[in-house]
C-alpha cells in the first residue's frame, strides 16, 4: 500500500468514525482529497489556502464540474486538513 493510499484510508476511517458524511458519500470525498493531493504535490512553498484556491480554479475550468461538486471537493479538502493537521504544501 502506498503512502497516499494509507493517508486516504485514514481519512476514510476518520470520516466514518466521526459521522461526517453518509457512508455512500465517503468514497467521493476520498476521491476529491486524492485529486487535491495529486494536484498539490508540485505546489511546494505556497500557502495552503492559496493551493486550495488554485484547486478550486482548476475544478472550475471543467464545465462538467458543477458548483455543488466544487463545494463538495473543497469541503472534503478542508475536513482533510483538520484531520491531518496539514497547513502547508511541501
N, C-alpha and C positions, 0 to 999 in steps of 0.2 A: 504494500500500500504506500503510495507516495505521500510526501508531507502535506501536499494540498488536499489529498483525499482524507487524511487524518484530521486536518483542520475543519474540513467540511462535515465530517462525521461528528465531530464535537459540537459544531454549530447546530446540526440536525438534532442531536440529543438535547442541547440547550433549549431549542425552540419547543420540543416536546415536553421536557421536564417542567418548563415554566408556563406551558399552555399559551404561548404567544401567537400561535396560529393553529388553524384547523389542520388536522393530520393530512388531509388531502391537499393543503396549500404548501406544506413544508417543502416538498421537492422543488417547487417553483422558487421559493425563497433561497434555497440552497443553490439552485442553478444561477440565480441573479448574483449571488455572492461569488460563485466560481467565475462568472463573466467579469465581475468587477476586479477580482484579484488578478486575473489574467490581463485585463486592461491596465491595471495599476503597476504591474511589475516593472515597467520601464519609466515610471514617473518618480524615481527616487529624487529626494531633495525638495519635492513640492510639499506644501502644506496639505494635510489630509483633506481638509474642506475643499481645497482647490481641485483635488483629484476627483472628489465626489461630483463637483460641478462639471468637470470635464467629462466624466462618465455620463452624467445626465445629458449633456450636449451631444455626446456620441450616440446615445439611445434616440434622441430626438431626430437625428439625421435619417433614421429609418422610418419611412412613412407608415410601415406596418406596425410599428410600436405605438400603441395607443397611450393616451395620457395616464390611464389608470395603471397600465403596466409599468410605466416610468415611475410613478409614485410607489408601486409595489417594489420595484427594484431598489429605489433609494431607501425606502423603509427597511428593506432586508439588509442593506449595507449598514445603515445606522444601528440596527439591532446587533449586527455582527461586531461593529466597533465597540459597542458597550460590553458585549460578551467576551471579546478577546482582549480588550484594553489597547487596541491599536490606536495610535494617534498620528503617526506619520508613515508615509510610504518609504520603504528602503531601509 
